[in-house]
Amino acid sequence: MGSRSDTTTERLRPSPELIAALRAGKTSLRQERAGLSLREKVRQVIELQRLQYPLLARQRVLRSWERPWEIEP
């Protein structure tokens, strides 16, 4: 009979179907992003910077170069 930790580990392990679906989604997203224009890629980077900034600022004082860019693509 297996230990309790073995049972818990089995329940937390993702199914092969889930792993395959996640990998397919990652590949699809990568292909989609590769086809974007440079302008759109920069817009996405700026958007991510603006989302991340408040989270980082709560943890520590940020340096000037860590602030989001003040530009519009």
Summary of the structure (lengths in Angstrom):
residues: 73
radius of gyration: 20.1
end to end distance: 61.0
largest distance: 62.0
contacts: 124
relative contact order: 0.08
helix: 73%
strand: 0%
